[in-house]
Amino acid sequence: MKELKILAILILFTLITYIGIEPFAHTQMSPGVANANFDYEQEDIDLAKVRIEEAINALKKAEEKFAENTADENLQNAVESAKREVETRESDLVTYQELWAQANEIAALEGNTESGEELFIMACASCHGLSSQGIESPFDAALSSESYGVAVPDLSLSGAVYDKKFLGALIVNPAQALKVSKKFNDENPLPMTPFYGLEDDLNQETADIIAYLQSIAPQDVSDKEVFETACLRCHDMKYDAFYSPTEKSALKGYMGSNPPDLSMMIRSRLADYLENFINDPQKKLDGTAMPRVGLTKERTEQVISYLEKVGDSKKDERSTVGIGMIIFFVIMTFFAYMWKREVWRELH
């Protein structure tokens, strides 16, 4: 009986730790965010509103502190900084609303693939290749790394991998669509320039390019091919001997630090976290230099599947062994308890 009381106490404190303390600590270290939303328009507008609310709350706190000591110049500066942050966040919301209104107009148009092919050759092929169509980029990995800081992507699979409406937003306003406008601005422009159109109808020309990219893209794309298209420009996968073509020194200058190898990321972050992070890095890590890539939900799941195959190939086996071990310990606990009763029976 004494041993059972001790066991009960241990179980109680374990439950308090994992039901009470651990979840609280987790919310402080990694605040929860809304689930990944692959309606990128709604995702951006919702997050922009959240950021406005956060900035307003920060401003209120700064004003309250300043009211307690109006002679403190640092507190006054904090108030002014908080006001500017509110203005910036409100401006971001307007920018996203305008961007996605234009992207919706582009998505509603019927694209012409023949016109799109001509437009791609005239406007896009100066940087991007389409290897599936025999169009090679004029930049090899070394030259594009030196010129832009990152390898220029081949767009052969882009029509199958990326969300259609996101492609429209990306073509007309890359920095805003990728959510890297904090890092890349007028003083430090993003290497990918916006498409301003070649004639009069920018939206129709953009729709034509997207229609062409979708027409040449295969329907079946492997998990590894999706990873290569969306992630390999920056990230290595050394467990699969799959390495970014971008020169590391150039990439560090472009991103601010070298992006991590993703071989073990699935075991350190798990699938739910990665889905949210791929969907919108800013939501999980505000201010990160990692761009949003605009994958569809299906393609995001393929990236995660690839990460699991490479970084956690023994997952199913490990789960099976875990269940077996639990059953083993339950059986052994029963026999240990029966043996203890047999040995100490005469003393109780």
VEXSERO-449756 format. One line per 8 residues: number of its first residue (from 1); their letters; for each residue x negated, y, z negated of N, C-alpha, C. Coordinates in steps of 0.001 Angstrom, whole numbers, plus 500000, padded with zeros to 6 digits. Each point is the difference from the previous one (the first is absolute). Last residue first. Example, Ala and Ser with C-alpha at 12.3 -4.5 7.8 and 13.67 -1.06 7.14 Angstrom:
2> SA> 487150 497750 492920 499180 501190 499940 500770 501090 499270 | 499710 494280 500070 500890 501190 500000 499100 501200 500000
This chain:
348> HLERWVER> 496577 491047 493992 501080 500994 500004 501208 499462 499253 | 495885 497494 500869 499660 501165 499153 501116 501032 499926 | 500077 495933 502733 500015 499627 498582 499704 501171 499079 | 499910 500523 504838 501342 499651 499508 500009 499741 498503 | 496439 501334 503379 500241 500703 498738 501347 499627 499356 | 498475 497952 504130 498812 500055 499149 500312 500586 498634 | 503440 499843 503336 499597 498643 499616 498843 500033 499006 | 501498 504025 501908 500987 499484 499062 499610 498612 499501
340> KWMYAFFT> 497338 501952 503376 499828 500733 498730 500996 499481 498957 | 500414 498368 504362 498800 499444 499354 499769 500667 498658 | 503449 501648 502662 500358 498679 499498 498809 499357 499282 | 499253 504147 502140 500893 500189 498858 500388 498657 499400 | 497470 499977 503892 499184 500513 498895 500859 500166 498752 | 502124 498765 504011 499239 498888 499434 499135 500450 498823 | 502443 503346 502318 500922 499055 499370 499229 498857 499333 | 497557 503074 502531 500463 500621 498753 500934 499051 499255
332> MIVFFIIM> 498531 498755 504266 498946 499845 499013 500382 500629 498660 | 502957 500546 503652 499940 498587 499615 498960 499789 498901 | 500276 504277 501839 501236 499719 499274 499988 498562 499493 | 496494 501390 502789 499856 500529 498641 501260 499775 499167 | 500040 498660 504584 499006 499231 499250 499905 500481 498558 | 502684 502425 503003 500638 498734 499649 499055 499146 499147 | 498236 503930 501730 501014 500318 498982 500688 498723 499546 | 496972 499655 503541 499312 500225 498726 500986 500325 498882
324> GIGVTSRE> 501618 499542 504440 499547 498715 499471 499326 500141 498647 | 501228 503872 502341 501200 499314 499505 499610 498658 499377 | 496554 502389 502094 500472 500702 498808 501209 499328 499382 | 498274 498467 504140 499157 499584 498880 500477 500652 498709 | 502127 501350 503926 500342 498609 499699 499202 499494 498802 | 498996 504260 501699 501318 500019 499353 500409 498595 499582 | 496062 500503 502510 499818 500513 498639 501325 500006 499234 | 500010 498856 504558 499357 498946 499212 499854 500425 498547
316> DKKSDGVK> 501633 503162 503036 500992 498934 499800 499428 498880 499137 | 497008 503554 501140 501126 500461 499180 500992 498878 499702 | 495557 500392 502511 500346 498914 499071 501220 500336 499140 | 497995 503079 503181 500406 498825 500765 500435 498834 499122 | 498860 505132 499747 500635 499150 498990 500529 498738 500664 | 497616 503444 502434 499557 500276 498633 500598 499108 498933 | 501015 499584 504813 498552 500146 499859 499577 500083 498539 | 504608 499638 501132 499323 498864 500638 498493 500056 499753
308> ELYSIVQE> 502700 503650 498555 500186 498801 499170 499250 498803 500578 | 500070 504017 502436 499208 500185 498786 500100 498781 499089 | 502728 500089 503798 498600 499799 500371 499093 500147 498786 | 504539 500945 499423 499816 498568 500237 498550 499699 500360 | 501263 504474 499624 499909 499387 498677 499788 498491 500130 | 500739 502352 503954 498720 500420 499423 499801 499334 498645 | 504128 499362 502054 498956 499228 500671 498607 500371 499473 | 503792 502400 498526 499992 498659 499404 498925 499124 500642
300> TREKTLGV> 500700 504193 501867 499411 500164 498666 499903 498646 499305 | 502253 500199 504077 498553 500042 500183 499273 500221 498677 | 504754 500017 500018 499511 498686 500436 498479 499990 500102 | 502175 504103 499091 500023 499101 498849 499436 498630 500359 | 498106 503985 502868 501350 499533 499700 499928 499064 498791 | 496258 503850 500506 500393 498658 500441 501478 499749 499747 | 496836 504062 499244 501276 499950 500712 500413 498647 500529 | 496047 502177 497337 499825 499462 501350 501301 499796 500760
292> RPMATGDL> 497610 503432 496041 501138 499098 500185 499958 499513 501449 | 495400 501529 497526 501188 500424 500746 501119 498969 499930 | 495903 501315 496413 500498 498932 500872 501264 500456 500723 | 497590 502526 496612 499620 500271 501385 500517 498926 500949 | 502330 501702 495186 499040 499066 500579 499719 500348 501458 | 503225 502179 496902 498743 500638 500367 498970 499072 500607 | 503685 497893 496929 500158 501333 500580 498635 500635 500275 | 501794 495024 499458 498765 500691 499626 499997 501362 500679
284> KKQPDNIF> 503771 497081 500375 499292 499299 498935 498789 500772 499490 | 502567 501754 503538 500971 499726 498944 499337 499319 498804 | 497661 500917 504053 500140 501189 499157 500961 499762 498833 | 499222 496677 503489 498933 500094 498999 500175 501170 499037 | 503513 497098 502930 499712 501421 499759 498945 500125 498902 | 500998 495767 502194 501153 500780 500445 499758 501498 499839 | 496883 496902 498266 499914 500064 501459 501110 500887 500551 | 500100 499186 495414 498821 500801 500323 499844 500141 501516
276> NELYDALR> 503485 497258 498204 500229 501415 499713 498843 500861 500469 | 499471 495392 500379 501069 500424 500901 500294 501481 499804 | 496952 497957 497065 499430 500239 501321 501066 500439 500996 | 501318 498766 495606 499208 501223 499969 499496 500331 501401 | 502230 495939 499505 500923 501126 499842 499255 501326 500013 | 497475 495854 500176 500714 500345 501228 500891 501228 499850 | 495423 499348 497015 501227 499244 500249 500828 500626 501129 | 495408 501038 497801 501129 500933 500056 501356 499334 500201
268> SRIMMSLD> 495674 497696 499667 499864 501061 499010 501224 500906 499952 | 499519 496352 503072 499958 499421 498659 499873 501075 498920 | 500030 501088 504658 501278 499364 499707 500028 499432 498588 | 495981 501932 501844 500996 500988 499586 501323 499357 499607 | 495539 498226 501668 500607 499573 498744 501126 500921 499539 | 497681 500756 504203 500036 498540 499881 500739 499528 498760 | 498929 504569 502076 501321 499558 499547 500104 498498 499766 | 496197 504359 499757 500241 498721 500661 501288 499418 499417
260> PPNSGMYG> 499510 505331 499676 499590 498696 499452 500191 498851 500969 | 498714 505232 501315 501169 499212 499619 499578 498602 499556 | 496811 504367 499598 500243 498837 500852 501223 499224 499511 | 499697 505338 499428 499338 498824 499404 500296 498824 500921 | 501181 504219 501463 499569 500468 498686 499313 498911 499214 | 501761 500011 504707 500983 499692 498962 499652 500589 498644 | 497123 500686 503844 501362 500246 500482 501032 499847 498878 | 495380 498976 499266 500175 501430 500199 501417 500359 500396
252> KLASKETP> 498911 495481 499623 499939 500616 498678 500172 501511 500099 | 499674 497521 503981 501291 499784 499345 500034 500638 498614 | 495954 500005 502443 500963 500913 500601 501354 499894 499305 | 496656 497005 498706 499618 501348 499588 500975 501034 500555 | 500551 495411 501282 500323 500253 498594 499667 501421 499562 | 501568 498478 504992 498749 500093 499266 500296 500445 498567 | 503654 497292 502939 499535 501342 499669 498699 499945 499219 | 502715 496172 501387 499027 500450 500996 499420 501382 499693
244> SYFADYKM> 501829 496084 496450 500374 501239 500663 498940 500402 501016 | 500680 494788 498660 499415 501246 499507 500451 501204 500829 | 500511 494456 498509 500740 500946 500830 499623 501400 499512 | 499216 495275 498228 498954 500511 500907 500602 500980 501013 | 502244 498073 496177 500354 499464 501307 498988 500446 501056 | 499573 501356 495538 500314 498594 499792 500405 499322 501308 | 499171 504757 499761 498790 499181 500101 500260 498521 499774 | 502488 504416 501513 500566 498780 499440 498886 498953 500039
236> DHCRLCAT> 500519 505890 500254 499410 498705 500341 500825 498874 499396 | 501533 505301 501465 499797 498949 499006 499334 498751 500580 | 501114 504009 502683 499374 500479 498760 499583 498867 499064 | 502082 499235 504270 499177 501177 500309 499228 500467 498773 | 503291 496409 499917 498589 499667 500175 499127 501191 500379 | 505053 499737 499241 499114 500157 498839 498510 499943 500305 | 503981 499532 503144 500393 500980 498990 498919 500332 498983 | 499436 496772 503689 500540 501233 500568 500205 501078 498934
228> EFVEKDSV> 498570 495649 498700 498962 500643 500812 500479 501350 500522 | 503078 497281 497684 498990 500549 499091 498935 500752 500787 | 503155 497695 502493 500627 501155 499360 499009 500666 499050 | 498642 496023 502001 500040 501085 500985 500653 501246 499423 | 499945 496058 497412 498650 500552 500107 499964 501158 500988 | 504007 497542 499516 499718 500761 498780 498640 500697 500095 | 502346 498998 504681 499577 499237 498823 499730 500914 498809 | 503571 500611 504114 498701 500522 499569 499610 499265 498723
220> DQPAISQL> 503894 500069 504273 499392 499186 498948 498589 500500 499715 | 502458 502225 503301 500980 499838 498925 499409 499239 498812 | 497097 503224 503425 500576 498650 499887 500991 499931 498835 | 498888 504533 502969 499630 499293 498773 500642 498616 499963 | 500679 503476 503379 498801 499194 500238 499607 499170 498785 | 503791 503003 499966 500196 499090 501143 498800 499094 500231 | 500013 503487 496664 500835 498872 499600 500153 498985 501137 | 497653 503986 500835 499249 499206 499016 500801 498784 499546
212> YAIIDATE> 502147 503086 502869 498921 499286 500701 499223 499110 499036 | 503299 502827 498214 500633 498935 500794 498940 499183 500732 | 498552 503808 497684 500384 498935 499070 500625 498827 500757 | 498964 503845 502475 498765 499338 499549 500329 498837 499075 | 503576 502714 501395 499480 499214 501119 498742 499238 499585 | 501915 503059 496961 500834 498797 500115 499508 499102 501124 | 497952 504179 499570 499620 499142 498872 500789 498696 500034 | 501123 503264 503129 498694 499436 500315 499517 499076 498895
204> QNLDDELG> 503980 502378 499304 500189 498968 501012 498670 499353 500364 | 499900 503629 496965 500670 498843 499409 500182 498875 501011 | 498140 504195 501425 499099 499251 499120 500657 498732 499486 | 500813 503180 504309 500812 499229 499051 499106 499099 499159 | 498250 502933 503532 500917 500802 499184 500678 499222 498883 | 495293 498489 501961 500890 500886 500769 500917 500742 499030 | 496702 497111 498326 499309 500418 501215 500858 500907 500863 | 499579 498864 494330 500730 499842 501239 499208 500511 501186
196> YFPTMPLP> 498574 499651 495342 500797 501196 500246 500814 499912 501292 | 497529 496755 495951 500333 500018 501425 500948 501168 500230 | 496133 499659 495973 501409 499831 500383 500146 500007 501517 | 495371 498246 497896 500722 501256 500191 501459 499726 500349 | 495870 497342 497225 501089 499801 500958 500810 501288 500102 | 496439 500099 496964 499465 499683 501329 501086 499758 501049 | 500828 503340 495886 500021 498550 500205 499465 499695 501394 | 498474 504590 497464 501061 499345 500789 499838 498491 500091
188> NEDNFKKS> 498581 504146 496855 499447 498655 500168 501006 499157 500784 | 500968 504530 499270 498555 500088 499789 499300 498659 500231 | 504731 500314 500309 499419 500864 501036 498484 500095 499873 | 501704 495678 497770 500753 501238 500207 499311 500830 501084 | 499851 495080 496825 499747 500528 501338 500926 501184 500258 | 500168 497918 495780 498585 499857 500327 499660 500668 501324 | 504467 499896 498468 499222 500656 498935 498517 499996 500341 | 503182 497759 502748 499910 501435 500270 499275 500755 498899
180> VKLAQAPN> 501277 495163 501005 498632 500387 499637 499807 501502 500209 | 503789 496679 501132 499987 500533 498632 498571 500276 499516 | 501921 498491 504410 499066 499145 499265 499898 500395 498524 | 502683 502618 502869 500541 498644 500052 499128 499033 499204 | 498552 504466 500494 501172 499929 499135 500574 498593 499969 | 496317 500877 502829 499594 500211 498603 501182 499862 499052 | 500735 499696 504839 499286 498876 499377 499701 500196 498513 | 503571 501762 503627 499378 500625 498824 499258 498928 499197
172> VILAGLFK> 501998 499014 504267 500177 501465 500022 499367 500697 498801 | 499773 495180 500550 499497 500608 501232 500101 501526 499953 | 501771 497352 496421 498541 499938 500050 499447 500731 501214 | 504693 499437 499448 499477 500983 499055 498480 500072 500077 | 502070 496701 502583 500373 501322 500492 499449 501101 499110 | 499466 495544 498633 499124 500308 501121 500309 501379 500575 | 502828 498282 496640 498719 500455 499451 499030 500362 501126 | 504068 498040 501126 500193 501406 499629 498724 500583 499394
164> KDYVAGSL> 499947 495389 501146 500196 500843 501181 500125 501476 499630 | 497077 496399 497199 501387 500432 500059 500177 501013 501140 | 495954 496417 500309 500417 501199 499282 501479 500310 500208 | 497828 496160 502060 499603 499998 498590 500594 501170 499222 | 500386 499118 504833 500619 498885 499276 499803 500093 498504 | 498114 503199 503078 501438 499996 500240 500734 498897 499267 | 495170 500368 499902 500672 501039 499206 501515 499994 500179 | 496175 497278 501964 501051 499392 499171 500866 501027 499279
156> SLDPVAVG> 496334 501303 502946 500698 498923 500711 501173 499434 499215 | 496535 503753 499272 501441 500081 499741 500812 498896 500678 | 494785 501196 497702 500626 499528 501227 501502 499871 499712 | 496759 503420 497113 500714 498721 500158 500433 499719 501430 | 495574 502635 497800 501252 500323 500691 500751 498700 500283 | 496466 500838 495838 500165 499415 501324 501361 500369 500589 | 497542 503323 496560 500709 498724 499939 500188 499487 501423 | 497775 504092 499131 499922 499476 498643 500668 498655 499843
148> YSESSLAA> 499231 502943 504071 501233 500213 499243 499941 499540 498546 | 496206 499786 503183 500772 501163 500438 501157 500337 499067 | 497132 496160 499292 499185 501213 499945 500821 501247 500301 | 502069 495824 500414 499640 500208 498600 499231 501298 499839 | 501005 498575 504331 501184 500550 499338 499749 500227 498515 | 496543 497995 502512 500216 501376 500450 501214 500624 499321 | 498994 495433 499131 498927 500863 499488 500247 501451 500367 | 502984 496646 501648 500127 500187 498554 498953 500970 499449
140> DFPSEIGQ> 501251 500821 505037 499772 498755 499276 500013 500302 498512 | 502516 502767 504076 499174 500005 498798 499788 498576 499503 | 502795 501155 503729 498676 500529 500354 499042 500016 498817 | 504068 496363 500715 499729 501312 499412 498624 500489 500434 | 502947 496615 503068 499048 500028 498894 499815 501415 499493 | 503700 496854 502876 499587 501390 499780 499096 500030 498770 | 502481 496147 501841 498738 500265 500679 499534 501435 499881 | 503818 497848 497866 500312 500512 501334 498733 500335 500787
132> SSLGHCSA> 499889 498422 495494 500905 499040 500638 500346 500407 501429 | 497386 502826 497150 499228 498876 500535 500883 498986 500708 | 500189 505145 498875 501051 498980 500050 499352 498775 500634 | 498047 504831 497314 500022 498964 501013 501264 499166 499922 | 498544 505411 498513 500510 498676 499676 499927 499039 501183 | 498469 504643 500351 499467 499468 498732 500355 498525 499803 | 501319 502357 503872 498722 500681 499792 499350 499557 498687 | 504405 498651 501492 498890 499122 500366 498642 500674 499903
124> CAMIFLEE> 504374 502180 499255 499542 499153 498893 498729 499219 500310 | 502434 503132 503071 499934 500655 498690 499330 499181 498909 | 500603 498595 504763 499592 501406 500026 499746 500572 498614 | 501543 495504 500545 498711 500119 500676 499499 501446 499965 | 504295 499115 498288 498975 499398 499154 498625 500189 500629 | 503736 501363 502476 499717 500918 498893 498903 499452 499098 | 501591 497269 503476 499259 501140 500555 499594 500970 498883 | 502750 496401 498811 498677 499514 500378 499137 501145 500534
116> GSETNGEL> 504509 500887 498990 499204 499825 498788 498604 499512 500306 | 503210 500348 503454 499524 501324 499607 499098 499898 498781 | 502014 496084 501257 499075 500409 501059 499415 501378 499692 | 503353 498206 497119 498698 499339 499839 498995 500425 501065 | 504134 502658 497617 499688 499479 501320 498595 499417 499961 | 504001 500897 495936 498700 500250 500578 499833 499342 501359 | 504213 502053 496999 499608 498789 500721 498684 500281 500720 | 501881 502387 495273 499817 500105 501444 499620 498655 500601
108> AAIENAQA> 500531 500922 495259 501304 499897 500659 499889 500033 501523 | 496210 500579 497064 500471 498615 499931 501318 499805 500736 | 498167 504386 499540 499169 499184 500891 500532 498568 500061 | 502020 502940 496966 500336 500398 501362 499217 499160 501011 | 498977 499436 495484 501325 499440 500297 500432 500344 501425 | 496036 501908 498346 499807 498568 500247 501324 499313 500323 | 500104 504535 498691 499449 499856 501346 499805 498527 500349 | 501390 500934 495693 501077 500427 500906 499528 499870 501442
100> WLEQYTVL> 496898 499227 496632 500860 498847 500246 501225 500360 500817 | 496887 503446 498836 499311 498937 500742 500945 498871 500343 | 501570 503516 497244 499849 500427 501389 499354 498909 500853 | 500376 499260 495374 501345 500056 500582 499934 500390 501474 | 496011 500071 497510 500451 498639 500274 501392 499987 500625 | 498259 504157 498643 499206 499458 501106 500447 498595 500368 | 501904 502065 496206 500489 500627 501234 499271 499427 501221 | 498495 498614 495786 501338 499466 500263 500551 500560 501313
92> DSERTEVE> 495902 501693 498386 499856 498636 500513 501357 499411 500369 | 499865 504168 497822 499620 500126 501404 499849 498623 500649 | 500749 500169 495408 501221 500396 500707 499735 500162 501494 | 496327 499095 497214 500879 498836 500067 501304 500324 500733 | 496948 503510 499210 499432 499028 500937 500917 498807 500174 | 501130 503229 496777 500181 500531 501351 499489 499020 501054 | 499269 498941 495491 501430 499913 500307 500256 500475 501427 | 495664 500535 498362 500282 498584 500259 501470 499793 500335
84> RKASEVAN> 498551 504267 498671 499538 499697 501356 500284 498554 500374 | 500928 501344 495620 500939 500640 500927 499611 499696 501451 | 497110 498574 496576 501210 499179 500021 501042 500581 500957 | 496078 502468 499214 499684 498786 500752 501226 499111 500134 | 500342 503791 497286 499917 500400 501404 499707 498793 500888 | 499978 499319 495369 501356 500308 500457 499992 500354 501490 | 495894 499355 497878 500679 498715 500141 501428 500201 500513 | 497401 503765 498893 499553 499411 501264 500691 498665 500263
76> QLNEDATN> 500794 502047 495904 500622 500785 501056 499620 499451 501378 | 497934 498160 496246 501400 499576 500062 500756 500763 501084 | 495558 501228 499131 500039 498658 500593 501429 499486 500137 | 499116 504118 497768 499907 500122 501450 500062 498643 500699 | 502052 501782 495219 499074 498995 500527 500009 500030 501534 | 502896 502593 497067 498678 500615 500170 498984 499035 500621 | 504590 498936 498712 499951 500753 501253 498648 500659 500241 | 502208 495942 497159 498751 500763 499890 499775 500748 501306
68> EAFKEEAK> 503957 497484 499285 499495 499922 498626 498729 500819 499797 | 502042 499495 504274 500859 500840 499156 499525 500004 498548 | 497934 497148 503174 499570 501390 500177 500815 500942 499123 | 501170 495434 500129 498707 500177 499331 499526 501439 500087 | 503911 498885 502347 500237 499893 498553 498709 500206 499217 | 499764 499800 504704 500613 501267 499558 500265 499980 498499 | 498410 496063 502038 498955 501029 500032 500535 501333 499499 | 503027 496458 500482 499094 499740 498883 498900 501057 499934
60> KLANIAEE> 502971 500177 503650 500701 500323 498753 499093 499803 498790 | 498371 498666 504224 500061 501461 499886 500679 500420 498694 | 499925 495456 501125 498661 500434 499611 499957 501509 499829 | 503964 498138 501636 499813 499636 498584 498635 500436 499495 | 500883 500572 504571 500825 500931 499208 499851 499705 498508 | 497897 497074 503032 499322 501305 499982 500781 501020 499177 | 501898 495728 500685 498808 499898 499148 499290 501342 499882 | 503623 499735 502972 500470 499901 498616 498824 499915 499026
52> IRVKALDI> 499026 499863 504573 500486 501333 499632 500447 500010 498542 | 498773 495873 501846 498820 500830 499763 500398 501434 499624 | 503413 497011 501250 499411 499561 498733 498806 500882 499641 | 501929 500634 504196 500875 500533 498946 499490 499611 498617 | 497778 498239 503740 499773 501447 499939 500852 500636 498905 | 500654 495451 500977 498761 500216 499250 499688 501488 499877 | 503769 498767 502581 500200 499633 498595 498750 500288 499170 | 499724 500621 504649 500852 501023 499394 500228 499703 498520
44> DEQEYDFN> 497556 496856 502578 499272 501263 499872 500824 501059 499284 | 502023 495784 500945 498870 499825 499078 499298 501334 499755 | 503354 499758 503289 500563 500062 498655 498913 499876 498941 | 498591 499546 504442 500593 501325 499806 500523 500141 498574 | 498395 495809 501487 498946 500938 499616 500510 501425 499806 | 501872 495067 499453 500586 501162 500674 499087 501167 499617 | 499099 496013 498030 499483 500017 501366 500812 500916 500914 | 498686 499482 494534 501129 500325 500870 499475 500140 501425
36> ANAVGPSM> 498483 497784 494819 499630 500421 501350 501247 500196 500854 | 500717 500601 494789 499558 498936 500894 499706 500548 501394 | 499429 503251 495779 501087 499348 500732 499428 498943 500937 | 497124 500968 495697 500481 500801 501123 501131 499234 500669 | 496967 500142 494904 500810 499361 501021 500425 500967 501098 | 495380 500352 497033 501418 500379 499974 500766 499367 501157 | 495492 498763 497437 500472 499898 501378 501501 500300 500037 | 497625 500532 495939 498838 499845 500874 500397 499955 501477
28> QTHAFPEI> 503362 500297 496615 499115 501147 499831 498824 499947 500971 | 503127 496444 499807 500673 501189 500541 499120 501232 499880 | 498464 495938 498112 499995 499924 501456 500646 501235 500612 | 500069 499416 495321 498652 500350 500455 499943 500016 501525 | 503986 498526 498091 499815 501433 499755 498636 500454 500499 | 501018 495375 500160 500722 500771 501013 499829 501509 499821 | 497914 497209 496686 499403 499876 501333 500781 500752 501076 | 501670 499789 495407 498797 500814 500170 499483 499969 501434
20> GIYTILTF> 504074 497425 498896 500045 501386 499543 498788 500822 500387 | 500527 495368 501151 501299 500575 500337 500051 501478 499635 | 496103 497321 499135 500275 499903 501424 501350 500573 500408 | 498468 500069 495344 498939 500540 500853 500413 500033 501462 | 502862 497991 496831 499953 501452 499773 498975 500647 500928 | 500228 495321 499986 501148 500595 500676 500025 501511 499836 | 496720 497609 497646 499731 499922 501442 501132 500637 500793 | 500494 499565 495367 499065 501078 500331 499625 499984 501481
12> LILIALIK> 502822 496522 498469 500643 501297 499786 499081 501147 500417 | 498323 495570 499990 500906 500224 501134 500652 501368 499898 | 497325 498633 496413 499177 500255 501187 500866 500298 501217 | 502167 498671 496045 499428 501343 499847 499160 500380 501217 | 501737 495639 499782 501081 500959 500224 499488 501432 499906 | 497041 496478 498944 500269 500042 501433 501068 501040 500324 | 499106 499142 495503 498865 500712 500612 500216 500151 501497 | 503098 497426 497666 500153 501417 499642 498885 500841 500628
4> LEKM> 499787 495335 500468 501059 500556 500843 500230 501471 499709 | 496973 497573 497325 499446 500223 501330 501046 500607 500935 | 501334 498695 495684 499101 501150 499922 499450 500339 501380 | 502611 496103 499466 500817 501207 500000 499146 501261 500000
